[in-house]
Amino acid sequence: MADVEKFLYTAEQQGLLVIARIGPYIGADWSLGGLPAWLLRKHPNIKMRTSSLDFLTAVKTWFDVLLPRLKKHLYHRGGPIIMVQLENEYGSFTPCDRNYMGALNTIVKEHLGPEVIVSTVDVPTRQHLKCGSPFTANLATVSFGPYLLNFSPRISVNIYMFHGGTNFGFWSGAVGRPYTSQITSYDYNAPLTEAGDISHFYVKLREALLKFKNVTVTELPKNVSKKVYDPIQLFLVSHLLAHTPDGLNSMVPLSMEAVKQYDGFLLYRTEFYRTPEEIVRLKFKDIADYAYVYTASVTVDTLVFHGAISRNDRSLVFTFKPKHNTTDLLILVENAGYITYAQRNYNDHKGIIGPVSSEGRELLGWTMIPMCLTLESHYLCKSSLTDKIKEKLYPNPKRHSSDYHRQIPAFWPLSGSIFAGSLNITSEKELGDTFVQPLNFTRGILIINDQIVGRYNQALGPQLRLYVPRTFLMVGLNIIVLIELDSLWLNETMVGSPNPEGVFYPLLFDHQMHWLTSRERSLY
């Protein structure tokens, strides 16, 4: 995902100095604050960000790899790293373990030497400083807010963020109570945008600074031109439930971490015999984060979507009528991002957590099936979603065979539908950064050339377009896949199901970001 040493070399070549936030928790609105989700599999009740043996052992193992790579890039060794930051705003949320911060400091000094400058970032209260900087070995960084400005005519300014970024893939995190995912864009209205452009804010900021310092400035460079490719046609080509590898069996549903599915989706399947006359009431102990409920029937080749339930639904009860004789209950669970910071703990397990019951009886005998959006999605994946789509990009199939050895229906439901198209780029000079907007879609995932760009949500916004750097594109045929989880819009009217008879939906390209307006919000 990232070559930290190459990044440091690049910073040095550009004359930049570096403060290395090494964590192990970095925050930054990343999923689980940058901590690996496999910690929840190895130690389901682990006490993260504490001096507990399980957590510190994992931290030391990681630092034993990371810190030797950073050592040669320290400033006193000729590199750009002037300071190393431990943790991030420690104590702002539980826990508050002074032994933990001391242990981190010891590990860092053992690897980087006593000369390294170690700092923290703390909330400006006595209690928070006791958590984040319990001893004088570290330099405590505090934010005093507006109160100190009257007494500090000469101050330094730190802008967060100076250069915007993008949470590509599934790296964006979430906040709890209520659970809300971070958007893919991390532009943050920064002076330099996520695409590296000079913004209006940058110009005004420079004008303001020049009022206090009379210096000669160079002419600002021009922004890199963005490519506005012609709209492409996206066709309905398949459904998520048609592309599943072998699953893992268990009497009870297992969490996503337990089956090593750390992002994306996991499908839960169990036998479920019901008739159309019945009213089904499913009771969940817990769900994280969204569950899409389907029923299927092998005998009549039927797949029906009944709706979705989220972790924010207090009762965690889902009621529906089958509409047909069912043989299978299928629940597709989406991990929409691990919570970045928490009041209680960071054990944000995903999937179906605990038992599922119907009419007071626990449902047993489950198969957990990973969704292979890319080859890296799960160890059971033999091919990616893009690989499968390439073979049948434009045909409109009537039937598909799923990998759990039964047919899915000729006309599948909208939620989970896969749309695909291609962008043909004829030469290197046609390659460039662009912004993509899935205009007629509502909420889902965008994948380009087997790389997950991120999540889109046209209904809630505020981000309507996804930034796509030129490195995601290539000369030749670019395969674009879109997974819709909600609904479609045609002529400002919501469509309840996709049209399988060759109707296509446009995917637009533009030169800049676009945020949701009040009029656009009113359409949903």
SULJO-V200140 format. One line per field, one symbol per residue. ss: DSSP state (@ for helix, = for strand, . for the rest). burial: I if it has 16 or more other C-alpha atoms within 10 Angstrom, else O. A space follows every 10 residues. Layout:
BEGIN
ss: ???
burial: ???
END
This chain:
BEGIN
ss: ...@@@@@@@ @@@....=== ===......= @@@@...@@@ @@........ ..@@@@@@@@ @@@@@@@@@@ @..=@@@... ======.... .......@@@ @@@@@@@@@@ @@.....=== ===..@@@@@ @@......== ===.@@@@@@ @......... ..=.==.... .=.==....= =...==.... .=.....=.@ @@@@@@@@@@ .......... .......... .========@ @@.=...=== ......@@@. ...======= ====....== ========.= =======... .========= ......==== =....===== =====...=. .......... ========.. ==...===== =...@@@... ....@@@@@@ .........= =.....==.. ......==== =====..@@@ ...====... =.======.. =======... ..=..===.@ @@...===== ====...=== ..===..... ...======= ....=..@@@ @@..
burial: OOOOOOOIOO IIOOOOOIOI IIIIIIIOII IIIIIOIOII IOOOOIIIII IOOIIIOOII OOIOOOIOOI IIIIIOOOII IIIIIIIIII IIOIIIIIOI IIOIIOIIOO IIOOOIIIII IIIOOOOIII IIIIOOOIOI IOOOOOOOOO OOOOOOOOOO OIIIIIIIII IIIIIIOOIO IIIIIIIIII IIIIIOIIOO OIOOOOOOOO OOOOOOOOOO OOOOOIIIIO OIIIIIIIII IIIIIOIOIO OIIIIIIIII IIIIIIIIII IIOIOOOOOI OIIIOIIIII IIIIIIIOOO OIIIIIOIII IIOOOOIIOO OIOIIIIIII IIIIIIIIII IIOOIIIIII IIIOIIOIOO OOIIOIIIII IIIIIOIIOI IOIIIIIOIO OOIIOOOOOI OIOOOOIIIO IIIIIIIIII IIIOIOOOOO IIIIIIIIII IIIIIIIIII IIIIIIIIIO IIIIIIIIIO OIIIOOOIII IIIIIIIIIO OOOOIOOIOI OOOIIIIIII OIIIOIOOOO OOOO
END
